[in-house]
Amino acid sequence: MNSGETVRITHVGGPTALIEVGGWRLLTDPTFDAAGRRYAFGWGTSSRKLTGPAIAADDVGPIDAVLLSHDHHEDNLDVAGRALLPSAGTVVTTEAGARRLAGAVGAVRGLAPWAATRLQGDGKVPIEITATPCRHGPPLSRPIVGDVIGFALSWPEQRDGALWITGDTVLYDGVREVPRRIPVGTAIVHLGGVRFPISGPLRYTLSAEEAVELCRLTDPRTIVPLHYEGWKHFREGRAEAEAAFAGAPGLAERVKWLPIGSPVELAV
């Protein structure tokens, strides 16, 4: 085990986090709209935003790269978040998202699952970004819900493995493949157990129980829950996740809840 690199993570709210590491400032799934608006996601699904961001878009500071799991749902990229993209150095997203964003932002890189790209800059640690598979709904739902990816971030001198952002996904074989290919030291896990009235019990993101199963497979040193608050369609919050991990010996003590709006330093 080596000394690793310190990462500072600020949970802005929902799926949005600022990750500062090796001289880089990376932003995940920018959502900066105020609370109260209802958004339609297509096929009869919609939701209301319940809480605004802990940090306004104007106050988040310069962004070197945006890690955008998908661009077509406004609970992952809303109006204010979309307005921020042109000022970011690079946007990394799905191949379909890159095509939609081309011309509207500066530099955009589209990745298929398991494809990789590299961030390099003077005086900064080089970061390899590998796109990981996601399925944002039940089997056969991809034509409806669209393409989504997660991100595994690797750099020299990592202590235990990659920093993995699961993205919006349910538990399925593509996600189970991640720990078989990539050692994971820190897992930023998108929770929420998303459901909509029109589709009944079908879920569109990890439930707390699925997150526990995924973390058993992945065996990360640190587990950081995200995407569990701020929206009406998030059906499982922190309480459900805490209960599920409390019943998982060996995992509960690895969970790190980030205070929303305040930076936390982690060794990775």
C-alpha positions as CSV (number, residue, x, y, z in Angstrom):
1,M,0.0,0.0,0.0
2,N,1.4,3.4,-0.9
3,S,0.7,6.9,0.5
4,G,-1.9,7.7,-2.1
5,E,-3.3,11.1,-3.1
6,T,-5.7,13.2,-1.1
7,V,-9.0,14.0,-2.8
8,R,-11.3,16.7,-1.7
9,I,-15.0,16.1,-2.5
10,T,-17.8,18.6,-2.0
11,H,-21.3,17.2,-2.4
12,V,-23.3,20.1,-4.0
13,G,-26.6,18.1,-4.0
14,G,-28.3,15.3,-5.9
15,P,-25.7,13.7,-8.3
16,T,-23.5,16.8,-8.3
17,A,-20.1,16.8,-6.6
18,L,-16.9,18.8,-7.0
19,I,-13.9,16.5,-7.0
20,E,-10.5,18.2,-6.5
21,V,-7.4,16.0,-7.0
22,G,-3.9,16.4,-8.4
23,G,-4.5,20.0,-9.4
24,W,-7.8,19.2,-11.2
25,R,-11.3,20.5,-10.4
26,L,-13.8,18.0,-11.8
27,L,-17.6,18.4,-11.6
28,T,-20.1,15.5,-11.8
29,D,-23.6,15.8,-13.3
30,P,-24.2,19.6,-12.9
31,T,-27.6,20.4,-11.3
32,F,-27.8,24.0,-10.1
33,D,-31.5,25.0,-10.6
34,A,-33.4,26.2,-7.7
35,A,-36.0,24.0,-6.0
36,G,-39.6,23.9,-7.0
37,R,-39.7,23.2,-10.7
38,R,-41.2,20.0,-12.2
39,Y,-39.3,18.3,-15.0
40,A,-40.6,15.9,-17.6
41,F,-38.3,12.9,-18.4
42,G,-40.3,11.4,-21.2
43,W,-42.8,8.5,-21.5
44,G,-45.1,9.9,-18.9
45,T,-42.4,10.3,-16.2
46,S,-41.7,13.5,-14.3
47,S,-40.5,14.8,-11.0
48,R,-40.2,17.9,-8.9
49,K,-36.9,19.2,-7.5
50,L,-37.3,19.5,-3.7
51,T,-34.0,21.3,-2.7
52,G,-31.7,23.6,-4.5
53,P,-27.9,23.3,-4.7
54,A,-25.8,24.0,-1.6
55,I,-23.4,26.0,-3.8
56,A,-24.6,28.2,-6.7
57,A,-23.2,27.7,-10.1
58,D,-21.6,31.1,-10.0
59,D,-19.8,30.2,-6.8
60,V,-18.4,26.8,-7.7
61,G,-15.3,28.2,-9.3
62,P,-13.4,27.2,-12.4
63,I,-14.0,23.7,-13.7
64,D,-11.4,21.7,-15.6
65,A,-13.7,18.9,-16.7
66,V,-17.3,17.8,-16.3
67,L,-18.0,14.1,-15.9
68,L,-21.5,13.9,-17.3
69,S,-23.1,10.5,-16.9
70,H,-25.9,11.5,-19.3
71,D,-27.2,14.8,-20.7
72,H,-30.8,14.0,-21.5
73,H,-32.3,13.9,-18.0
74,E,-32.6,17.2,-16.1
75,D,-32.0,15.6,-12.7
76,N,-28.4,15.1,-14.0
77,L,-28.1,18.2,-16.2
78,D,-30.5,21.0,-15.6
79,V,-30.8,24.4,-17.1
80,A,-28.3,26.1,-14.9
81,G,-25.9,23.1,-15.2
82,R,-26.1,23.2,-18.9
83,A,-25.3,26.9,-18.9
84,L,-22.1,26.1,-17.0
85,L,-20.8,23.6,-19.6
86,P,-19.3,26.1,-22.1
87,S,-17.0,27.4,-19.4
88,A,-15.6,24.0,-18.4
89,G,-12.4,22.9,-20.0
90,T,-13.7,19.5,-21.2
91,V,-17.0,17.6,-21.0
92,V,-16.7,13.8,-20.8
93,T,-20.0,12.0,-21.5
94,T,-21.7,9.3,-23.6
95,E,-21.1,9.1,-27.3
96,A,-24.8,10.1,-27.9
97,G,-24.5,13.0,-25.5
98,A,-21.3,14.2,-27.1
99,R,-23.1,14.3,-30.5
100,R,-26.0,16.3,-28.9
101,L,-23.6,18.7,-27.1
102,A,-21.2,19.3,-30.1
103,G,-21.1,22.9,-31.0
104,A,-22.8,24.0,-27.7
105,V,-19.8,23.5,-25.5
106,G,-16.0,23.8,-26.0
107,A,-14.3,20.4,-25.9
108,V,-16.5,17.3,-25.5
109,R,-15.4,13.7,-25.5
110,G,-17.9,10.9,-26.0
111,L,-17.1,7.5,-24.5
112,A,-18.6,4.1,-25.0
113,P,-18.5,1.7,-22.0
114,W,-14.9,0.5,-21.3
115,A,-13.4,3.2,-23.6
116,A,-11.0,5.6,-21.9
117,T,-9.6,9.1,-22.2
118,R,-6.8,11.0,-20.4
119,L,-6.7,14.3,-18.7
120,Q,-3.3,15.9,-18.9
121,G,-2.1,19.4,-17.9
122,D,1.0,21.2,-16.8
123,G,1.7,20.7,-13.2
124,K,-1.3,18.3,-12.8
125,V,-1.4,14.6,-12.1
126,P,-2.5,12.7,-15.3
127,I,-5.9,11.1,-14.8
128,E,-7.1,8.1,-16.9
129,I,-10.9,8.1,-17.2
130,T,-12.6,4.8,-18.1
131,A,-16.3,4.8,-18.9
132,T,-18.1,2.1,-17.1
133,P,-21.4,0.5,-18.1
134,C,-24.8,1.6,-16.7
135,R,-28.4,0.5,-17.3
136,H,-30.7,3.3,-16.1
137,G,-33.7,1.1,-15.7
138,P,-35.2,-2.4,-16.0
139,P,-34.2,-4.9,-18.8
140,L,-34.8,-3.8,-22.3
141,S,-35.3,-0.2,-21.2
142,R,-32.3,1.3,-22.9
143,P,-34.2,2.5,-26.0
144,I,-36.5,4.5,-23.7
145,V,-34.1,5.7,-21.0
146,G,-31.1,6.3,-23.2
147,D,-27.3,5.7,-22.8
148,V,-25.6,6.4,-19.4
149,I,-22.1,5.8,-18.3
150,G,-20.1,5.8,-15.0
151,F,-16.5,6.9,-14.6
152,A,-13.5,5.1,-13.1
153,L,-10.7,7.6,-12.4
154,S,-7.1,6.3,-12.1
155,W,-3.8,8.2,-11.6
156,P,-0.3,7.3,-10.4
157,E,0.2,6.5,-6.7
158,Q,-3.4,5.6,-5.9
159,R,-3.5,3.7,-2.7
160,D,-6.1,1.0,-3.3
161,G,-7.5,1.4,-6.7
162,A,-9.7,3.7,-8.9
163,L,-12.1,6.3,-7.8
164,W,-15.3,5.0,-9.3
165,I,-18.5,7.0,-9.9
166,T,-21.2,4.5,-10.6
167,G,-23.6,6.8,-12.5
168,D,-27.3,6.3,-12.6
169,T,-27.7,2.5,-12.9
170,V,-29.5,-0.5,-11.5
171,L,-27.6,-3.6,-10.5
172,Y,-27.0,-5.8,-13.5
173,D,-24.2,-7.8,-15.2
174,G,-22.5,-4.7,-16.8
175,V,-22.0,-3.1,-13.4
176,R,-20.9,-6.4,-11.8
177,E,-18.2,-6.5,-14.4
178,V,-16.5,-3.4,-13.1
179,P,-14.7,-4.9,-10.1
180,R,-13.6,-7.8,-12.4
181,R,-11.8,-5.4,-14.6
182,I,-10.8,-2.4,-12.4
183,P,-9.7,-2.5,-8.8
184,V,-11.8,0.1,-6.9
185,G,-10.5,2.0,-3.9
186,T,-13.3,4.6,-3.5
187,A,-16.8,4.1,-4.8
188,I,-19.1,7.1,-5.2
189,V,-22.5,5.3,-5.4
190,H,-25.6,6.7,-7.0
191,L,-28.5,5.6,-4.8
192,G,-32.2,6.7,-4.6
193,G,-34.1,3.6,-5.7
194,V,-35.8,5.8,-8.3
195,R,-39.4,4.8,-9.3
196,F,-42.2,6.5,-11.1
197,P,-46.0,6.0,-10.6
198,I,-46.5,5.2,-14.3
199,S,-44.1,2.2,-14.1
200,G,-45.0,0.9,-10.7
201,P,-42.3,-1.1,-8.9
202,L,-39.7,-0.8,-11.7
203,R,-36.6,1.0,-10.5
204,Y,-34.2,3.2,-12.4
205,T,-31.3,3.5,-9.9
206,L,-29.7,1.4,-7.2
207,S,-31.7,0.6,-4.2
208,A,-29.9,0.5,-0.8
209,E,-29.9,-3.3,-0.8
210,E,-28.5,-3.4,-4.3
211,A,-25.8,-0.9,-3.3
212,V,-24.8,-3.2,-0.5
213,E,-24.5,-6.1,-2.9
214,L,-22.5,-4.0,-5.4
215,C,-20.1,-2.9,-2.6
216,R,-19.6,-6.5,-1.5
217,L,-18.5,-7.3,-5.0
218,T,-16.4,-4.2,-5.4
219,D,-14.8,-4.2,-1.9
220,P,-13.8,-0.5,-1.9
221,R,-11.9,1.0,1.0
222,T,-14.3,4.0,1.1
223,I,-18.0,4.2,0.0
224,V,-19.5,7.6,-0.7
225,P,-23.3,7.7,-1.2
226,L,-24.7,10.3,-3.6
227,H,-27.9,10.8,-5.5
228,Y,-30.2,10.1,-2.6
229,E,-31.8,13.5,-1.8
230,G,-33.3,16.5,-3.4
231,W,-35.9,15.0,-5.8
232,K,-39.3,13.6,-5.4
233,H,-38.6,10.5,-7.5
234,F,-35.8,9.4,-5.2
235,R,-37.7,6.9,-3.2
236,E,-35.0,5.8,-0.8
237,G,-33.0,8.4,1.2
238,R,-30.2,8.3,3.6
239,A,-32.2,6.5,6.3
240,E,-32.8,3.5,4.1
241,A,-29.1,3.4,3.0
242,E,-27.8,3.7,6.5
243,A,-30.1,0.8,7.6
244,A,-29.0,-1.4,4.7
245,F,-25.2,-0.8,5.3
246,A,-25.6,-1.2,9.1
247,G,-26.8,-4.7,8.4
248,A,-23.7,-5.4,6.2
249,P,-20.7,-6.4,8.5
250,G,-17.5,-5.1,7.1
251,L,-19.1,-2.4,5.0
252,A,-20.8,-0.1,7.4
253,E,-17.6,1.4,8.7
254,R,-16.4,2.2,5.2
255,V,-19.4,4.5,4.4
256,K,-18.5,8.2,4.4
257,W,-21.5,10.5,4.3
258,L,-20.5,13.9,3.0
259,P,-22.1,17.0,4.6
260,I,-23.8,18.7,1.7
261,G,-22.0,21.9,0.7
262,S,-18.8,21.3,2.8
263,P,-15.6,19.8,1.4
264,V,-14.3,16.6,2.8
265,E,-10.8,15.2,2.2
266,L,-10.3,11.5,1.6
267,A,-7.1,9.5,1.1
268,V,-7.5,7.4,-2.0
